[in-house]
Amino acid sequence: MMTKITHVFSNPLLFAFVIAAAILSAFIVEVNAAPVNGEEFSFRQPDGSQVPVRVWGDEFYVELESLDGYTLIRGSDGWIGVCPLYCTPLRLSRCS
């Protein structure tokens, strides 16, 4: 009577599949969302200076705020600045 383990070794195709799955599973890394809720970070300006900001969001949506409460955006030129009053989340394309 053949056990399940010896059955795997007797079928070369099944054996190759099991070995390939074992090797590939060693390289799988769990990836999770990284939500932030008002944590302080420093963002780099194009001239190399650092801007302290508070960040809310995750990998899909991020809001930046200055330490004194102003909403910040990164413009199309790469600079971080205060968001004008006419900017809303629905019209951010007009703000950069």
C-alpha positions as CSV (number, residue, x, y, z in Angstrom):
1,M,0.0,0.0,0.0
2,M,1.4,3.4,-1.1
3,T,1.2,6.3,1.3
4,K,0.4,9.9,0.1
5,I,4.1,11.0,0.5
6,T,5.5,8.2,-1.6
7,H,2.7,8.8,-4.2
8,V,4.0,12.4,-4.7
9,F,7.6,11.1,-5.3
10,S,6.4,8.4,-7.8
11,N,4.8,11.0,-10.1
12,P,7.6,13.2,-11.6
13,L,5.1,16.0,-12.7
14,L,3.5,16.2,-9.3
15,F,6.8,16.1,-7.6
16,A,8.1,19.0,-9.7
17,F,4.9,21.0,-8.9
18,V,5.3,20.4,-5.2
19,I,9.0,21.5,-5.3
20,A,8.2,24.6,-7.4
21,A,5.4,25.6,-5.0
22,A,7.7,25.2,-2.0
23,I,10.4,27.3,-3.6
24,L,7.9,30.1,-4.7
25,S,6.2,30.2,-1.3
26,A,9.6,31.1,0.2
27,F,9.6,34.4,-1.8
28,I,6.0,35.4,-1.0
29,V,5.9,38.5,1.2
30,E,2.7,39.6,2.9
31,V,1.7,43.1,1.9
32,N,-0.6,45.1,4.1
33,A,-2.0,48.6,3.9
34,A,-0.2,51.2,6.0
35,P,-2.9,53.6,7.2
36,V,-1.7,56.8,9.0
37,N,-3.8,59.0,11.2
38,G,-2.2,62.4,11.8
39,E,1.4,61.1,12.2
40,E,4.2,63.6,11.6
41,F,6.6,63.1,8.7
42,S,9.1,65.3,6.9
43,F,8.7,65.7,3.2
44,R,11.5,66.9,0.9
45,Q,11.1,70.0,-1.3
46,P,12.8,70.2,-4.7
47,D,15.6,72.3,-3.2
48,G,16.4,69.7,-0.6
49,S,14.8,71.4,2.4
50,Q,12.5,69.4,4.7
51,V,8.8,70.3,5.4
52,P,7.2,68.9,8.6
53,V,3.7,67.6,7.8
54,R,0.9,65.6,9.3
55,V,-0.4,62.8,7.1
56,W,-3.8,61.0,7.0
57,G,-4.7,58.2,4.6
58,D,-3.4,55.0,3.2
59,E,-1.7,53.9,-0.1
60,F,-4.8,54.9,-2.1
61,Y,-5.6,58.4,-0.7
62,V,-3.4,60.8,1.3
63,E,-4.1,64.2,2.9
64,L,-1.3,66.4,4.0
65,E,-1.6,69.2,6.7
66,S,0.9,71.6,8.0
67,L,1.6,71.5,11.7
68,D,-0.5,74.6,12.2
69,G,-3.5,73.0,10.5
70,Y,-3.4,74.2,6.8
71,T,-4.2,71.7,4.0
72,L,-1.1,71.1,1.9
73,I,-0.7,69.9,-1.7
74,R,2.3,69.1,-3.9
75,G,2.1,71.2,-7.1
76,S,3.0,70.0,-10.6
77,D,6.4,71.7,-10.1
78,G,7.1,69.4,-7.1
79,W,6.8,72.1,-4.4
80,I,4.6,71.6,-1.3
81,G,2.4,74.5,-0.5
82,V,-0.8,75.6,1.1
83,C,-3.9,74.6,-0.8
84,P,-5.9,77.6,-2.0
85,L,-9.5,78.0,-0.7
86,Y,-11.1,77.1,-4.1
87,C,-9.5,73.6,-3.9
88,T,-11.8,70.8,-2.8
89,P,-11.2,67.1,-3.1
90,L,-13.4,67.1,-6.2
91,R,-11.4,69.9,-7.9
92,L,-7.8,69.1,-6.9
93,S,-6.7,68.9,-10.6
94,R,-7.2,72.7,-10.7
95,C,-4.9,73.3,-7.7
96,S,-1.5,72.2,-9.0
